[in-house]
Amino acid sequence: MAEFPESPISPKEFMEGWLPGAFGDAELPPGSDGVDVKLGVKLEGSDGGEWVFHMNQGDLVVSAESRDDTAFTVVQTVIDWRGALWEGRGGAFGQGAVALFKPGAAQAAGAGGGMGGAAPSPAALEQMRALDGVIKMVVAGGEGGDWSVAFKLGPGAIPDDPTTTVSITAEDADAMAAGTLDPMQAFMAGRIQVAGDMALMMQMQAIQMQAAAQAGS
């Protein structure tokens, strides 16, 4: 497998250069066979831009183009994107976001996936097209300040304000990543706060769970 860059590189170099080759060398994630879907990425800030990941029969092609017609889009600042990839920020939610950009990280992402912290599997992506809204994950109080990532569900423009916001402290997000804090227990105890449309997050989780069950059958 292609060696992960030791130091941060530009989003363009990463997306269009390193990433396709790394995925080509890696073992395909469950549900990749037979899918033909497009996923969007929008990075905001210096060196940012929009990219479309086209997954087709196990191959990945990344192109710099508008993500407006994609079923699912990851939206993040360049600073927070680099923070998750090279600094380990975001705890379990950071691991979930990293799984999209770092082959082999999907297993670690499972710690946060129970609360929507991970991007969906290839088999679940196209089902996201029926949804419409933005789920924003916020990890508060960590080193370097708050960290966040947002998921736009369904095609269309990205609204200024999220539909649903999920917030957790950096300490608890790190505990979830370490496996010492159960996501559902944290939610029931009020340590994970959900504001806005909780139904949207539940719909996203249901699609992910259904795809995982089908992949395992």
Secondary structure as GFF3:
##gff-version 3
##sequence-region A 1 217
A	DSSP	alpha_helix	11	13	.	.	.	ID=ss1
A	DSSP	pi_helix	14	18	.	.	.	ID=ss2
A	DSSP	alpha_helix	19	25	.	.	.	ID=ss3
A	DSSP	beta_strand	36	44	.	.	.	ID=ss4
A	DSSP	beta_strand	49	56	.	.	.	ID=ss5
A	DSSP	beta_strand	59	63	.	.	.	ID=ss6
A	DSSP	beta_strand	72	77	.	.	.	ID=ss7
A	DSSP	alpha_helix	78	87	.	.	.	ID=ss8
A	DSSP	alpha_helix	91	101	.	.	.	ID=ss9
A	DSSP	alpha_helix	106	113	.	.	.	ID=ss10
A	DSSP	alpha_helix	122	125	.	.	.	ID=ss11
A	DSSP	three_ten_helix	126	130	.	.	.	ID=ss12
A	DSSP	beta_strand	133	140	.	.	.	ID=ss13
A	DSSP	beta_strand	147	153	.	.	.	ID=ss14
A	DSSP	beta_strand	164	169	.	.	.	ID=ss15
A	DSSP	alpha_helix	170	178	.	.	.	ID=ss16
A	DSSP	alpha_helix	183	188	.	.	.	ID=ss17
A	DSSP	beta_strand	192	196	.	.	.	ID=ss18
A	DSSP	alpha_helix	198	216	.	.	.	ID=ss19
###
